[in-house]
Amino acid sequence: MTTPITFYILAGESSGDRLGAALMRDLRSTYKGEVNFVGVGGSMMAEQGLKSIFPMDELSVMGVAEVIPKIRNLLRRIKQTAKSVIDANPTALITIDSPDFCFRVAKRVKRHNLTVPVIHYVAPSVWAWRPKRAAKMAKFVDHVLALLPFEPPYMQAEGMSCDFVGHPITEEKQADAIEITKFRKEFGLEEDAKLLAVLPGSRSGEVEKLGPIFLEVIDLLRAEHPDLKVVIPSVAARVDQLTAIFRAPDIVILDPRGVSPEVAEARKRTCFASSDAALAASGTVSLELAAANTPMVIAYKMHWLTAFIKRRLVRVSSATLVNILTETHEIPEFLLEDCTVEKIFPAVKQLLEDSDLADKQRQVSQDAIQLLSRDESETGSSAASSVLNFLKL
């Protein structure tokens, strides 16, 4: 009889929640015995049976200046979570992205019990900034699941085992022509009408900073394209905040509340595939748009102190993975001081009006997605099988 196993699994934001849910599902289907989960996650992980010990949204902050006002509560949650892991004595602790939270928990756990294996999902971008992080995390992380094909050597050089497991976005079912037609008809769009997807982030601070800028860009676009339709897919925690900012006719906020996470995710992918272009915050969503073949403009703004620190540590010329993977700059980016209405508006306008430009983006996006696909003949390891193989289960 196969021994039951328990994973303590931690995610700190919506992208990690998506990864965690897929990993939970695949671990259950891959392991021959009973698999149990405890930890911190969002609605998608809850759908897979996780009862989060506190709301994941408390952790969705980013940047030095943004964290400072919430530091007391974050420290309390780190201490609480570490104690919970130690009490659970799981088969393994799996941390997903969110290193500021996850690594602090892992360090506490390792100090108390060196025998608990720690597996980190999403290798930190040491190739982009702060290269010494790999050596530091090797003191408390045993195994790493990498989403990018060139990341394992960085982790292995510091003594951690690491597998490229492919990006799960490459396996997500994209909307077909029938679903796209139905979605556009739902909003009364004629065949040649323009639809713009707007994504100002999943964190409260991102929405607060980018929302007003994106709204001004929409107003300018509408002046030249009166029939332009705007749809804003939202995570549940941001619906009210987005509604307060984007109070304008013909701006639709897709509210995921009241439907299952799987249905909400499928509807979001259909929205992307149905859109002629997207204006989005820098982050994982750029890969979701690339998978849906949606041309995009990327923007990001953060507190001046966080921006000051990041600017001196970053080692790459682009913040968008499509550009990094394809070694191009086809996806326009407007980051930090360049994140202004005056610069963003003409880029989105051109993308809506220039079909050749949009087609170039679609090509590099598909090239990037292909690079993220796992070739089983070469890697032979999905995220779930990588975890189980590492644990010799």
DOMARKOL-439919 format. One record per residue (C-alpha): residue in one letter; x, y, z. Coordinates in pm, whole numbers. Layout:
<vexses>
r	x	y	z
A	X	Y	Z
...
</vexses>
This chain:
<vexses>
r	x	y	z
M	0	0	0
T	135	345	-98
T	210	580	192
P	-7	896	214
I	195	1215	164
T	137	1577	265
F	266	1889	92
Y	277	2228	258
I	233	2464	-37
L	270	2844	-40
A	165	3098	-305
G	161	3474	-261
E	-13	3612	-571
S	-250	3520	-851
S	16	3383	-1089
G	145	3157	-811
D	-210	3052	-729
R	-252	2935	-1090
L	76	2742	-1082
G	-8	2593	-744
A	-351	2473	-853
A	-208	2298	-1160
L	69	2140	-953
M	-179	2016	-690
R	-397	1860	-957
D	-103	1692	-1130
L	52	1563	-807
R	-278	1393	-724
S	-301	1235	-1068
T	67	1131	-1079
Y	117	989	-729
K	-33	645	-678
G	-149	708	-321
E	-324	971	-111
V	-197	1330	-144
N	-288	1601	109
F	-227	1975	97
V	-211	2254	353
G	-77	2607	318
V	-151	2950	169
G	-317	3006	-166
G	-600	3172	-355
S	-925	3069	-518
M	-773	2835	-776
M	-580	2638	-513
A	-893	2637	-297
E	-1076	2475	-588
Q	-818	2194	-566
G	-895	2146	-196
L	-654	2383	-17
K	-785	2559	294
S	-560	2864	315
I	-450	2948	671
F	-507	3317	587
P	-613	3515	276
M	-342	3508	10
D	-425	3867	-89
E	-244	3989	225
L	82	3891	56
S	19	4058	-281
V	252	4354	-233
M	570	4427	-424
G	866	4658	-378
V	1052	4803	-80
A	842	5115	-39
E	516	4925	-93
V	602	4661	170
I	709	4900	448
P	356	5008	554
K	250	4642	581
I	571	4505	732
R	429	4428	1077
N	149	4213	940
L	381	4042	689
L	629	3952	963
R	345	3812	1171
R	226	3600	878
I	581	3474	812
K	615	3363	1175
Q	266	3209	1175
T	328	3020	850
A	667	2886	955
K	518	2753	1280
S	233	2596	1083
V	481	2419	852
I	684	2290	1146
D	370	2165	1323
A	249	1992	1005
N	587	1821	947
P	502	1772	576
T	661	1543	321
A	795	1862	162
L	747	2237	167
I	671	2374	-180
T	709	2750	-218
I	582	2921	-534
D	746	3244	-651
S	693	3538	-402
P	1049	3501	-266
D	1021	3787	-15
F	762	3583	175
C	841	3225	78
F	1215	3239	141
R	1172	3389	486
V	935	3109	577
A	1170	2846	433
K	1468	2983	627
R	1276	2962	956
V	1163	2608	879
K	1512	2493	787
R	1658	2640	1106
H	1411	2436	1307
N	1411	2115	1101
L	1678	2053	840
T	1511	1732	725
V	1207	1900	566
P	1283	1921	190
V	1217	2265	41
I	1117	2283	-325
H	1086	2624	-491
Y	868	2664	-800
V	976	2944	-1038
A	1349	3003	-1031
P	1431	3362	-930
S	1552	3574	-1220
V	1919	3574	-1117
W	2007	3615	-1486
A	1823	3949	-1480
W	1915	4099	-1142
R	2077	4015	-807
P	2279	3712	-928
K	2396	3630	-573
R	2043	3524	-478
A	2109	3173	-611
A	2393	3118	-364
K	2186	3255	-77
M	1878	3045	-152
A	2090	2730	-178
K	2126	2744	201
F	1758	2664	250
V	1622	2542	-88
D	1693	2186	-202
H	1524	2162	-542
V	1400	2417	-799
L	1137	2395	-1071
A	1236	2632	-1352
L	994	2780	-1604
L	1262	2899	-1847
P	1492	2662	-2038
F	1815	2851	-1962
E	1768	2869	-1582
P	1878	2526	-1445
P	2256	2587	-1480
Y	2231	2898	-1258
M	2069	2693	-980
Q	2284	2382	-1026
A	2603	2587	-1007
E	2513	2669	-646
G	2444	2308	-547
M	2066	2287	-589
S	1903	2033	-817
C	1686	2198	-1081
D	1460	2084	-1365
F	1321	2286	-1652
V	958	2177	-1629
G	813	2390	-1909
H	576	2677	-1859
P	220	2559	-1785
I	87	2840	-1999
T	193	2639	-2306
E	-57	2367	-2212
E	-357	2592	-2148
K	-642	2553	-2394
Q	-683	2870	-2598
A	-1015	3001	-2727
D	-1125	2881	-3069
A	-1297	3080	-3346
I	-1646	2989	-3222
E	-1571	3107	-2867
I	-1417	3429	-2998
T	-1719	3505	-3218
K	-1956	3438	-2929
F	-1756	3664	-2694
R	-1749	3954	-2939
K	-2122	3920	-3010
E	-2187	3929	-2635
F	-2056	4286	-2636
G	-2226	4386	-2960
L	-1905	4409	-3159
E	-1923	4415	-3536
E	-1665	4211	-3728
D	-1434	4510	-3786
A	-1491	4679	-3447
K	-1191	4716	-3217
L	-1166	4552	-2876
L	-895	4650	-2627
A	-810	4438	-2323
V	-681	4646	-2033
L	-489	4485	-1746
P	-357	4724	-1480
G	-228	4445	-1252
S	-351	4205	-986
R	-202	4385	-685
S	-378	4677	-519
G	-71	4900	-549
E	-37	4829	-920
V	-401	4915	-989
E	-371	5233	-782
K	-70	5355	-983
L	-156	5227	-1332
G	-536	5256	-1329
P	-560	5636	-1370
I	-290	5636	-1640
F	-462	5359	-1836
L	-797	5540	-1803
E	-650	5854	-1962
V	-508	5645	-2245
I	-853	5492	-2302
D	-1013	5839	-2315
L	-765	5953	-2582
L	-816	5635	-2785
R	-1192	5679	-2768
A	-1161	6031	-2907
E	-1021	5880	-3228
H	-1206	5548	-3217
P	-1553	5622	-3072
D	-1664	5260	-3117
L	-1367	5117	-2925
K	-1477	4863	-2666
V	-1267	4807	-2353
V	-1275	4494	-2138
I	-1086	4458	-1810
P	-1046	4100	-1681
S	-1014	4112	-1301
V	-919	3890	-1012
A	-1186	3876	-741
A	-992	4093	-494
R	-960	4384	-740
V	-1314	4412	-881
D	-1431	4689	-648
Q	-1109	4886	-687
L	-1124	4865	-1066
T	-1493	4959	-1070
A	-1414	5273	-869
I	-1141	5383	-1114
F	-1290	5282	-1449
R	-1633	5440	-1418
A	-1693	5509	-1786
P	-1940	5391	-2051
D	-1839	5091	-2259
I	-1572	4976	-2013
V	-1662	4625	-1902
I	-1500	4465	-1599
L	-1507	4086	-1612
D	-1601	3985	-1258
P	-1483	3630	-1171
R	-1688	3613	-852
G	-1968	3360	-854
V	-1808	3125	-1106
S	-1544	2856	-1066
P	-1177	2956	-1113
E	-1157	2733	-1421
V	-1453	2909	-1585
A	-1312	3252	-1495
E	-971	3163	-1641
A	-1125	3028	-1962
R	-1330	3346	-2001
K	-1020	3558	-1950
R	-833	3363	-2219
T	-1129	3411	-2453
C	-1120	3784	-2381
F	-751	3796	-2472
A	-797	3598	-2793
S	-1094	3817	-2891
S	-903	4144	-2841
D	-728	4335	-3116
A	-468	4461	-2868
A	-395	4480	-2497
L	-254	4739	-2258
A	-109	4552	-1963
A	102	4581	-1651
S	441	4415	-1675
G	430	4059	-1542
T	313	3706	-1613
V	12	3838	-1803
S	241	3921	-2097
L	292	3547	-2150
E	-82	3484	-2124
L	-138	3744	-2394
A	138	3592	-2608
A	-21	3247	-2576
A	-352	3397	-2691
N	-172	3568	-2983
T	-279	3912	-2863
P	-58	4211	-2957
M	30	4418	-2652
V	182	4728	-2498
I	343	4680	-2157
A	368	4946	-1887
Y	471	4961	-1523
K	503	5222	-1253
M	623	5180	-896
H	718	5387	-594
W	1022	5606	-667
L	1232	5434	-397
T	1162	5085	-533
A	1234	5211	-886
F	1563	5370	-769
I	1680	5039	-621
K	1565	4820	-911
R	1725	5043	-1174
R	2068	4984	-1017
L	2030	4607	-995
V	1868	4507	-1325
R	2103	4343	-1577
V	1870	4298	-1879
S	1745	4547	-2137
S	1380	4435	-2122
A	1130	4345	-1851
T	904	4147	-2084
L	973	3775	-2123
V	858	3769	-2486
N	1137	4016	-2569
I	1391	3836	-2351
L	1319	3490	-2490
T	1321	3601	-2854
E	1606	3852	-2809
T	1396	4126	-2970
H	1221	4444	-2860
E	900	4389	-3057
I	682	4433	-2747
P	684	4805	-2656
E	752	4878	-2289
F	694	5194	-2091
L	845	5144	-1748
L	909	5369	-1448
E	952	5731	-1567
D	847	5631	-1921
C	509	5512	-1792
T	318	5820	-1905
V	-2	5881	-2099
E	193	6078	-2361
K	417	5781	-2443
I	171	5494	-2400
F	-118	5639	-2604
P	57	5656	-2946
A	197	5304	-2903
V	-146	5153	-2834
K	-303	5362	-3111
Q	-46	5239	-3362
L	-100	4878	-3257
L	-476	4910	-3310
E	-432	5070	-3651
D	-126	4897	-3803
S	-202	4533	-3889
D	156	4465	-4004
L	290	4575	-3667
A	36	4357	-3489
D	132	4058	-3705
K	502	4103	-3618
Q	410	4087	-3251
R	203	3775	-3304
Q	500	3602	-3466
V	748	3679	-3186
S	484	3585	-2929
Q	445	3241	-3085
D	822	3204	-3100
A	841	3280	-2727
I	568	3031	-2639
Q	745	2763	-2841
L	1065	2824	-2643
L	870	2774	-2319
S	731	2439	-2429
R	883	2134	-2268
D	1030	1878	-2507
E	975	1555	-2314
S	1244	1377	-2512
E	1497	1626	-2371
T	1369	1718	-2025
G	1148	1423	-1939
S	1000	1602	-1639
S	680	1785	-1564
A	649	1987	-1242
A	469	1705	-1060
S	705	1430	-1175
S	1005	1652	-1094
V	879	1690	-737
L	809	1319	-695
N	1136	1212	-857
F	1334	1447	-634
L	1160	1303	-326
K	1208	948	-463
L	834	880	-437
</vexses>
